[in-house]
Amino acid sequence: MLTVRMNDVAARALGPSVAGAMIPPGELAPMLREILREGVVRRGDVLLFAGYSGWAGEPPGRFPDLTGWECFVSSFHLEDVVPVEVGSTADEEPVISEEDQALLLRHGLSFGLEVVRLVNELDEPVPVRCIIGTNTTNGTFRFHRARPGEAWHTADLDAYSHGWSVQKLIVVDSGPASLGDTP
């Protein structure tokens, strides 16, 4: 089962139709297409991009669980690979416009669906979760094998919509219907 969830601020940024927010795989940013060409592999109990070179050591490393390790290893800044304008404040803090944050979300969502496809094509597919987030300073993508009792984010995605750093958040899950019970 494929499930796409997002918080209210991400839904507003993408507009009324998630399908309309999709970017065809061939139109993703070139660096995203390159990561997809390299693929996703399963190494023991963890998933990672095939281009991973081992810089983080063996899982779970310094992380309390495998999910934390996978999210660390798979995480990258979308603004580094998607052509958006990143300005800066007088204090040198990065600034990304609402329009460019929406573009990062669109690329991240479409990329996440392709990561799900790659995991589902593995010899032994496993449940997977992709997490895409943007705010005024950056956008991130990360993914992990979905495991009961382990999570990178809280179940209430709208909890990221308030406070000093409003985060537009999309979560793409692929796995059994019960997967939604894990945050």
Buried (B, 14 or more C-beta within 10 A) or exposed (E): EEEBBBBEBBBBBBEEEBEEBBBEBEEBBEBBBEBBEEBBBBEEEBBBBEEBEEEBEEBBEEBEBBBBBBBBBBBBBBBEBBEBEBEEEEEEEBEBEEEBBBBBBBBBBBBBBBBBBBBBEBEEBBBBBBBBBBBBBBBBBBBBBBBEEBBBBEEEBEEBBEEEEBBBBBBBBBBEEEBBEBB
